[in-house]
């Protein structure tokens, strides 16, 4: 955590396209621009097992044994939300995460295995509602069981699927605090 100073330097502009104005900037080099990069702390929320939730704002754990759809994370400073869906996953009347929906602006990404209760070896299905904005990326392991959603804001959601449950960690920039 801290700040980094950098200098953004440019090369000579190379005008193209023709016309009388293309030579206006010929040989012109924009001045260097100082940039201050303010690194801020990130925050992580972990949801695992039948789900045990380690909250972002404290090291407190909460157990979620309910079945349904829940908001796991919502930013009050930007348009960002993570929802989870749980299902009954054992005979001991507990629930497990079977689906995750991530929304940042118009980017909506769903990771779902809620309809795969009979096939515990299947990997989650990933679907995207709209074309993703530049800077948003979905990575997936070769076996399909580990998925990482990287968002332009710097937030990331890591999901690991095993048996009939998902484990996820939601990491957000310190500006959400």
C-alpha positions in Angstrom: 0.0 0.0 0.0 1.4 3.4 -1.0 1.8 5.7 -3.9 4.0 5.4 -7.0 5.1 8.3 -9.2 5.5 7.7 -12.9 6.2 9.9 -15.9 4.1 9.3 -19.1 6.3 10.1 -22.1 5.3 10.4 -25.7 7.1 10.0 -29.0 6.8 12.4 -32.0 3.3 12.3 -33.5 3.1 10.8 -37.0 0.2 12.4 -38.8 -1.7 10.3 -41.3 -4.8 10.5 -43.4 -3.9 13.3 -45.9 -5.3 16.8 -46.2 -3.8 20.1 -45.4 -4.1 19.7 -41.6 -2.0 16.5 -41.3 1.2 18.5 -41.2 0.0 20.7 -38.4 1.4 18.3 -35.7 4.3 16.9 -37.8 7.3 16.6 -35.6 5.4 17.6 -32.5 6.1 15.8 -29.3 3.5 16.2 -26.5 5.1 17.1 -23.2 5.7 14.5 -20.5 2.9 14.0 -18.0 3.6 13.2 -14.4 1.2 10.5 -13.0 0.6 9.7 -9.3 -0.7 6.1 -8.9 -2.3 5.8 -5.5 -2.3 2.1 -4.4 -5.1 1.4 -2.0 -5.8 -1.7 0.1 -8.1 -4.4 -1.3 -10.8 -6.2 0.6 -11.7 -9.8 0.3 -14.8 -11.7 1.3 -14.7 -15.5 1.3 -17.7 -17.8 1.0 -17.0 -21.6 1.4 -18.4 -24.9 2.4 -22.0 -25.0 3.7 -21.5 -21.6 3.4 -19.3 -20.0 5.9 -18.9 -16.3 5.1 -15.9 -14.3 6.2 -17.1 -10.8 5.9 -15.2 -8.0 4.2 -15.4 -5.4 6.9 -14.3 -7.7 9.7 -12.8 -11.1 10.3 -16.2 -12.3 11.6 -17.6 -15.5 10.2 -21.3 -16.0 9.5 -23.0 -19.3 8.6 -25.7 -19.3 5.9 -27.7 -22.4 6.1 -30.7 -21.0 4.1 -31.7 -22.0 0.6 -32.3 -19.2 -1.8 -30.7 -16.2 -3.6 -28.7 -13.7 -1.6 -26.7 -10.6 -2.3 -23.2 -11.5 -1.2 -21.6 -8.1 -2.0 -22.9 -4.7 -3.2 -20.9 -1.6 -3.5 -22.5 1.7 -2.4 -20.0 3.7 -4.4 -20.3 2.1 -7.9 -22.6 -0.1 -9.9 -21.3 -3.5 -8.7 -23.0 -6.5 -7.2 -22.4 -10.2 -6.6 -25.3 -12.5 -5.9 -25.2 -16.2 -4.8 -27.7 -19.0 -5.0 -27.7 -21.8 -2.5 -29.3 -25.3 -2.6 -29.6 -28.1 -0.1 -26.4 -30.0 -0.5 -26.2 -32.5 2.3 -28.5 -34.6 4.5 -27.7 -32.4 7.5 -30.0 -29.6 6.4 -27.3 -27.2 5.3 -26.9 -25.4 2.0 -24.1 -24.9 -0.4 -23.4 -22.2 -3.1 -24.4 -23.6 -6.5 -24.6 -20.3 -8.5 -23.0 -16.9 -8.7 -24.0 -13.8 -10.7 -21.6 -10.9 -11.0 -22.7 -7.5 -12.3 -20.6 -4.5 -12.9 -22.4 -1.8 -15.0 -23.9 -3.7 -18.0 -21.5 -6.6 -17.6 -23.5 -9.6 -16.3 -21.8 -12.9 -15.8 -23.5 -16.0 -14.5 -21.7 -19.1 -13.2 -24.2 -21.9 -12.5 -24.3 -25.5 -11.5 -27.6 -25.4 -9.7 -29.3 -27.7 -12.2 -26.5 -30.3 -12.0 -27.4 -31.9 -8.7 -27.4 -35.4 -10.2 -24.0 -34.9 -11.9 -21.5 -33.8 -9.2 -18.6 -34.1 -11.6 -19.9 -31.6 -14.1 -18.3 -28.2 -14.2 -20.3 -25.0 -13.9 -21.9 -23.3 -16.9 -20.7 -19.8 -17.6 -23.0 -17.4 -19.5 -22.7 -13.7 -20.4 -25.8 -11.6 -20.8 -24.2 -8.8 -22.9 -21.0 -8.2 -24.7 -18.3 -7.5 -22.0 -16.6 -4.1 -21.8 -12.9 -3.9 -22.4 -11.0 -4.7 -19.2 -13.5 -7.4 -18.2 -12.2 -10.9 -18.6 -13.2 -14.5 -17.7 -10.5 -17.1 -17.1 -11.2 -20.8 -16.7 -9.0 -23.7 -15.8 -8.5 -26.6 -18.2 -10.9 -28.9 -16.2 -13.5 -26.0 -16.0 -13.7 -26.2 -12.2 -11.8 -22.9 -11.4 -13.2 -19.7 -12.8 -11.9 -16.2 -12.3 -13.8 -13.0 -13.3 -11.6 -10.0 -13.6 -13.4 -6.6 -13.9 -12.2 -3.3 -15.2 -12.7 -1.7 -11.8 -10.0 -4.0 -10.3 -12.5 -6.3 -8.6 -12.0 -10.0 -9.0 -14.2 -13.0 -8.2 -12.5 -16.4 -7.9 -14.7 -19.5 -8.0 -13.8 -23.1 -7.3 -16.3 -25.8 -7.9 -16.0 -29.2 -6.3 -18.6 -31.9 -5.8 -21.9 -30.1 -5.2 -20.7 -26.7 -4.0 -18.7 -23.6 -5.0 -16.2 -21.7 -3.0 -15.7 -18.1 -3.9 -13.6 -15.1 -3.0 -14.6 -11.6 -3.9 -11.8 -9.1 -3.9 -12.6 -5.4 -4.3 -10.5 -2.2 -4.5 -10.1 -0.1 -1.3 -12.2 2.6 -2.9 -15.3 0.6 -2.1 -14.7 1.0 1.6 
